[in-house]
Amino acid sequence: MAFLTRWLQFLRFLEGLLEFWDFLTTPLGLVASVGLGLYSLLLALGTDAAAAATLAGSVALGLSCLITRPNF
């Protein structure tokens, strides 16, 4: 019975992981992951937090504008 309980917990974890993966494939998820990744990279390179947030936010905003660009 304990094995089945663990198996069910593992399946729930996989379901949550797949839902998170589905979110990352949306335009909002892509922009958010690029912004957070760039922010983390800039912090690791020694940039102060305010400059890293500004640069990462600017890149994320530009990427968002490119992805959601309307077709005229």
Residue pairs with C-beta under 8 A, 6 or more apart in sequence:
23 29
24 30
24 33
27 64
27 67
27 68
30 63
30 67
31 60
31 63
31 64
31 67
32 60
34 59
34 60
34 63
35 56
35 57
35 59
35 60
36 56
38 55
38 56
38 59
38 60
39 52
39 53
39 56
42 51
42 52
42 55
42 56
43 49
43 52
47 55
